[in-house]
Amino acid sequence: MREYALRISVLCVFTAGVLIYGGAAGIDGHMMTEKELVNRMEIGTVQNQITENFNGTKKTNVRIQNTGNLNSYVRVAVIPVWKNPDGSFTPLDSSGTYHILLNTDDWAEGSDGFYYYRYSLQPNELTSELIKSCTIKENLPGAYQGKIFDLQIISQSQTQQWDIAKESA
């Protein structure tokens, strides 16, 4: 009989343990939920593209387009050079050999020689024209005959967010 009572006691303890552990696991399992959230992030880009009209003798409507996905500021270097017909550079001075009409209402010339657009550009937005027109002067000295005038436009963009961060620092 003692052995029977011992078996019943062990069985009761075992059953109580299973019920407590199983019940807790069941409750815990029913109270837990799992959700997944996927966030896709893209890296911002600051890019630009120069647009212009050129008919072989006159360059007009030089503008910059923000082709990135962030607001940006634009600056442009305007570099006039004379080249040989093969494309190599010449030591000829370009000053006084061309007429250029700039838009100084929306563009400001910096002390570093760059022209700065006064406004922030939204993605895909175009600046107003920087160069309204540029033409070569007539009757240049003989050294310029047979040479090619090249008005190079180099543009750079900077994110608008950088400027905001700088101001708040």
Steps between C-alpha positions, in 0.01 A plus 500: 500500500781730573638437160161580350480830693852589388409435138188715529702781660763491225228488235321800658820704521586409140149586377503829692838589346381421149184704552687797645778498239266418212248758611766768533645411162153501347414835656835642397453369146154652473612837631788542254456637153760557237493773235761590246553848360726547201637848437658569162747784513665671208819699507447858396678618189619844403552518125451754227502530124586796279253593227578751225432598142795523261474565128871487414568870551282604794435336838171595668262398777760334725312351796559234765250226591494326837495131397546369855230420755592767761460876501832657406696816439694549175817680407655526154845580365508667156836435337574651158790336311640493148589162351677372194289316241624168646350596843829577674522818703679812379674763712280770343338742742119485482430831672348757268432246223132431569173666605311340787164604642443361852187488714611691810149515650491130596875427499771662713870497419700378798849614598623153396398549134193275520147619425253404773130445436315699765225241561472139608402256225239229552562161331455531119476880521701721262681822588426814308753552224849598611630590155246674284744504208869470417657582162854546366602854412567576136838604351724323750878507439653239269614275786134412565423409138433128459469454875190379684343695784364277776290642781520221759227479762577302815220461752501375858214430739478483876211368704278754668490288818873555554442875513215461752715274721783752484271785610360305796844389627 
